[in-house]
């Protein structure tokens, strides 16, 4: 196996518990794929590739806590509202023709749930991109991850920064715009998610989720 060259890396030191980022320029697609295989069993390491630039980001405990909480709350809301979905977590999405690739914090097929139902593989040439991805931004990427999602044509992004959820919707122009509501959960105010995402030592997570589902239940169009 030939060596993988590392030229002029950009290193950002950790700030508090935000993790650490290393960005390598001039990385070929072949080396990106090889490195992906080498580090495929490192769940706390995220790789983002954008036309020759490759970023490694170690994920902090704080990041992983919020990632899990927001994903679980979204799943609870979808369950409570009777909306079918398929989630694939932090699966890698990469397109050689676009020269881009990344792993979301979590991803969901909702409108296209039936197409992906029960699938353990993903074919970027024929399968739809996820309908919604979650980005936890307790630390910021050096690279433009939102631009990569736009190139992949992901319709909806939830960005969470500890205090709020910002929804981005993909326009026909190929650009994202902020939206006051989620196309997935039109009637549910997303600011209601935030109080349930705050770490709480007074009650177990299962109780928090049950209380959250009770709150979401008021937005069901048809009572059970």
HELIX and SHEET records of a PDB file:
HELIX    1   1 UNK A   29  UNK A   38  1                                  10    
HELIX    2   2 UNK A   61  UNK A   81  1                                  21    
HELIX    3   3 UNK A  113  UNK A  116  1                                   4    
HELIX    4   4 UNK A  145  UNK A  152  1                                   8    
HELIX    5   5 UNK A  191  UNK A  197  1                                   7    
HELIX    6   6 UNK A  205  UNK A  217  1                                  13    
SHEET    1   A 6 UNK A  10  UNK A  12  0                                        
SHEET    2   A 6 UNK A  20  UNK A  24 -1                                        
SHEET    3   A 6 UNK A  53  UNK A  58 -1                                        
SHEET    4   A 6 UNK A  45  UNK A  50 -1                                        
SHEET    5   A 6 UNK A 100  UNK A 103 -1                                        
SHEET    6   A 6 UNK A  92  UNK A  95 -1                                        
SHEET    1   B 6 UNK A  86  UNK A  87  0                                        
SHEET    2   B 6 UNK A 106  UNK A 109 -1                                        
SHEET    3   B 6 UNK A 132  UNK A 136 -1                                        
SHEET    4   B 6 UNK A 156  UNK A 160  1                                        
SHEET    5   B 6 UNK A 165  UNK A 170 -1                                        
SHEET    6   B 6 UNK A 176  UNK A 179 -1                                        
END                                                                             
